[in-house]
Amino acid sequence: MRRRLLRTQGVRAVARALLDEPEVLHWGAELCDKTGVGTGAIQPILRRFTDAGLLVDAGMAPSDVGGSPRHVYRVVDVAGLKELL
């Protein structure tokens, strides 16, 4: 049974950004830039989406600006994301 997600402004913005390009891998900072959701809010939203089965953590990708690798996420439930809009 999927846990119900609150449809906050941030949740809807991230869902919309993911649905714009559901076939590509996404990372948190990229979604912050696209949505205006802050860095302190993006990771909890992505974790809730992953826990709900909407995304999978597709592993780590090298940072394009140096520093540590970044988690990347893949959409696995387009219909579930659309329900959040």
PyMOL commands that set and color helices and strands:
alter all, ss='L'
color gray80, all
select helices_A, chain A and resi 9-20+28-35+39-51+78-83
alter helices_A, ss='H'
color red, helices_A
select strands_A, chain A and resi 55-61+70-75
alter strands_A, ss='S'
color yellow, strands_A
deselect
rebuild
show_as cartoon
